[in-house]
Amino acid sequence: MGSATIQALGAATSALAGTAAASRLTTGRELFAAAAAIAGSSQLRSALADGAADPAAKSAVVERVFASLGRDARAVLDAVVRARWSSQADLVAGIEEVAVRAIASSAPASVSIPDELAAFGAAVRSDADLEHAVGSALVAGDRKAKVVARLLTGRASEQTVAILTGLVAASRPRRIGELLRETSEIVADEAGKSVATVESAAPLTAAQLRRIEASLTARAGREVTINQVVAPSVIGGVRIRLGDEVIDGTVSRRLAELRLSLAG
């Protein structure tokens, strides 16, 4: 992520903070719709991501093209297009991230979006047909969104359904596992937390998870929640991913290192 994009995301999230909390779910859905419209139009992407263009002119484009959106969504989009992004793709991804943050911030305290995302991820990993239906680049985005809505409506919060349908409908090709991990991190960050993915060959005990969580919380300097993934390929030990940091204490890694040393 380029420095320009980092600064632009900061401006966009600041604009979101100034919107009405009660309208965040609607704002997030509208931002997803705007991101899809921009992603699908090379002319819009070029006009709105042009760092040399007059910011006022880009704001005028937002007002004209997205006049049907609510005031809060247009205010966020205005901040987005006035900022300088490293690329057109970053601009679209930035709008999607702010959409996720808007929707996540509308969830009641009783809802854990990271837990619901983790449950959906486990269901996808256990069913090859489902993984294809929601993750394949060969499946149209609107069809993916319909699959997700049909599976999760009534089983997950409206916030999780809105986030997932908005993301899988996007035209950008992404592996579903990576998409879910990145989304969990954004949702956790919006709540002032971090989320760590812990992979092990078999489910860890509650006591083991608590110890890992406490250690990672001390390491990160803020609360860390655990997304546990059972992956027989690790053989033994655990692999932990916290943001960009990977802590690999698996038997499979040690065996790989042994094979390399013997080959050398």
C-alpha positions in Angstrom: 0.0 0.0 0.0 1.5 3.3 -1.1 1.9 6.3 1.2 -0.6 8.3 -0.8 -3.2 5.5 -0.3 -2.5 5.3 3.5 -3.1 9.1 3.8 -6.2 8.9 1.6 -7.7 6.1 3.7 -7.1 8.3 6.8 -9.1 11.1 5.2 -11.9 8.8 4.2 -12.2 7.2 7.6 -12.2 10.7 9.2 -15.1 11.7 6.9 -16.9 8.5 8.0 -16.5 9.5 11.6 -18.4 12.7 10.9 -21.5 10.8 9.6 -24.6 9.9 11.6 -24.1 6.7 13.5 -27.8 5.7 13.0 -27.3 5.8 9.2 -24.0 3.8 9.0 -25.6 0.6 7.7 -27.3 2.4 4.9 -24.2 4.5 4.2 -22.1 1.3 4.0 -24.4 -0.3 1.5 -24.5 2.8 -0.6 -20.7 3.0 -0.6 -20.5 -0.6 -1.8 -22.8 0.4 -4.6 -20.7 3.4 -5.5 -17.5 1.2 -5.4 -19.1 -1.2 -7.8 -20.2 1.6 -10.2 -16.7 3.1 -10.2 -15.0 -0.3 -10.6 -17.2 -1.0 -13.6 -16.5 2.3 -15.4 -13.0 3.0 -16.7 -14.1 6.6 -17.4 -15.2 7.1 -13.8 -12.1 5.5 -12.3 -9.8 7.6 -14.5 -11.7 10.9 -13.6 -11.9 10.3 -9.9 -8.5 8.8 -9.3 -6.6 11.4 -11.3 -4.3 13.1 -8.8 -3.7 16.0 -11.1 -7.3 16.8 -11.5 -9.1 19.7 -9.7 -10.6 18.3 -6.5 -13.6 20.6 -6.9 -14.2 19.1 -10.4 -14.1 15.6 -9.0 -16.5 16.5 -6.2 -18.8 17.8 -8.9 -18.7 14.4 -10.6 -19.6 12.7 -7.4 -22.6 15.0 -6.9 -23.8 14.4 -10.4 -23.2 10.7 -10.7 -24.2 9.7 -7.2 -27.0 12.2 -6.6 -29.3 9.4 -5.5 -27.1 8.4 -2.6 -27.7 9.7 0.9 -25.9 12.8 2.2 -23.5 10.8 4.4 -22.4 8.5 1.6 -21.8 11.4 -0.7 -19.8 13.2 2.0 -17.5 10.2 2.3 -17.1 9.9 -1.4 -16.3 13.5 -1.6 -13.4 13.0 0.9 -12.3 9.9 -1.1 -12.1 11.7 -4.5 -10.4 14.8 -3.0 -7.6 12.7 -1.6 -4.7 11.4 -3.7 -4.6 7.6 -4.2 -1.7 5.5 -5.4 -3.8 3.8 -8.1 -7.3 3.5 -9.4 -7.5 0.1 -7.8 -6.6 1.5 -4.4 -9.4 4.1 -4.7 -12.0 1.4 -5.3 -10.5 -0.8 -2.5 -10.5 2.2 -0.2 -14.2 2.9 -0.8 -14.9 -0.8 0.0 -12.9 -0.6 3.2 -14.8 2.4 4.4 -18.0 0.6 3.5 -17.0 -2.3 5.7 -16.1 0.1 8.5 -19.4 1.9 8.2 -21.4 -1.3 8.4 -19.3 -2.8 11.2 -19.8 0.3 13.3 -23.6 -0.1 13.0 -23.6 -3.5 14.7 -25.0 -3.8 18.2 -22.7 -5.0 21.0 -24.3 -8.4 21.0 -23.1 -9.1 17.4 -19.5 -10.3 16.7 -18.9 -9.9 13.0 -15.4 -11.5 13.2 -17.0 -14.6 14.7 -19.7 -14.7 12.0 -17.0 -14.2 9.3 -15.0 -17.1 10.8 -18.0 -19.4 10.8 -18.7 -18.6 7.2 -15.0 -19.2 6.4 -15.2 -22.6 8.0 -18.3 -23.5 6.1 -16.6 -22.5 2.8 -13.4 -24.5 3.5 -15.5 -27.6 4.2 -17.5 -27.5 1.0 -15.7 -27.3 -2.4 -18.9 -26.5 -4.2 -19.6 -23.6 -1.9 -16.1 -22.3 -2.2 -16.4 -22.3 -5.9 -19.8 -20.6 -5.8 -18.6 -17.6 -3.7 -14.9 -17.5 -4.6 -14.4 -18.4 -8.2 -13.6 -15.6 -10.7 -15.7 -17.5 -13.2 -18.9 -16.9 -11.2 -20.6 -13.5 -11.7 -20.5 -11.2 -8.7 -24.2 -10.8 -8.4 -24.6 -14.6 -8.4 -22.0 -14.8 -5.6 -23.9 -12.2 -3.6 -27.2 -14.1 -4.0 -25.6 -17.3 -2.7 -24.2 -15.5 0.3 -27.5 -13.8 1.0 -29.4 -17.1 0.7 -27.0 -18.9 3.0 -26.7 -16.2 5.7 -29.9 -14.3 5.9 -31.5 -15.3 9.2 -28.3 -17.1 10.3 -26.0 -14.1 10.7 -26.4 -10.4 11.5 -27.6 -8.0 8.8 -24.2 -6.3 9.1 -22.3 -9.5 8.2 -24.7 -10.3 5.3 -24.3 -6.7 4.0 -20.5 -6.8 4.2 -20.1 -10.2 2.6 -22.6 -9.6 -0.2 -21.0 -6.3 -1.0 -17.5 -7.8 -1.1 -18.2 -10.9 -3.1 -20.2 -8.9 -5.6 -17.1 -6.8 -6.4 -15.4 -7.5 -9.7 -11.9 -7.6 -8.2 -10.6 -11.2 -8.2 -9.7 -12.3 -4.6 -9.3 -15.6 -2.9 -12.2 -16.0 -0.5 -10.0 -17.0 2.5 -7.8 -14.0 2.0 -10.9 -11.8 1.6 -12.4 -13.0 4.9 -9.1 -12.6 6.8 -8.6 -9.0 5.5 -12.2 -8.1 6.3 -12.0 -9.5 9.8 -8.9 -7.3 10.4 -10.7 -4.2 9.2 -13.8 -5.0 11.3 -11.6 -5.6 14.4 -9.6 -2.4 13.8 -12.8 -0.4 13.5 -13.6 -1.6 17.1 -10.1 -0.7 18.3 -9.0 -4.4 18.3 -6.9 -6.8 16.3 -7.7 -10.2 15.1 -5.2 -13.1 14.8 -5.6 -16.2 12.7 -4.4 -19.3 14.5 -3.9 -22.5 12.4 -3.5 -25.9 14.1 -3.9 -29.5 13.0 -6.6 -30.1 15.6 -8.8 -27.7 17.6 -7.0 -26.0 20.5 -8.5 -26.1 24.0 -10.1 -23.0 25.5 -7.2 -22.7 27.9 -4.7 -22.8 25.0 -6.6 -20.1 23.1 -6.8 -17.9 26.2 -3.0 -18.1 26.6 -2.4 -17.3 23.0 -4.9 -14.4 23.1 -3.2 -13.0 26.2 0.2 -13.2 24.7 -0.8 -11.6 21.5 -2.7 -8.8 23.3 0.5 -8.0 25.2 2.5 -8.1 22.0 0.1 -5.9 20.0 -0.6 -3.4 22.8 -4.4 -3.8 22.3 -7.1 -6.4 22.6 -6.6 -9.4 20.2 -9.3 -11.8 19.3 -8.6 -15.2 17.8 -9.9 -16.7 14.6 -9.1 -20.5 14.9 -8.6 -22.5 11.7 -8.1 -26.2 11.8 -5.6 -27.1 9.0 -4.3 -30.7 9.0 -1.5 -29.7 6.7 0.3 -28.0 9.6 0.8 -31.5 11.2 1.5 -30.2 14.7 2.2 -26.9 16.4 0.5 -23.6 15.4 0.9 -20.9 12.8 -0.3 -17.5 13.9 -0.9 -14.5 11.6 -1.4 -11.1 13.3 -1.6 -8.3 10.7 1.5 -8.7 8.5 3.4 -10.7 11.0 3.5 -14.5 10.8 4.7 -16.7 13.7 5.2 -20.2 12.3 5.8 -22.9 14.9 4.4 -25.8 12.9 5.9 -29.2 12.4 5.4 -28.8 8.7 7.7 -25.8 8.7 10.4 -27.5 10.7 10.2 -30.5 8.3 10.5 -28.2 5.3 13.6 -26.6 6.9 15.1 -30.0 7.5 14.6 -31.0 3.9 16.3 -27.8 2.7 19.3 -28.4 5.0 19.7 -32.0 3.9 19.4 -30.9 0.2 22.1 -28.3 0.8 
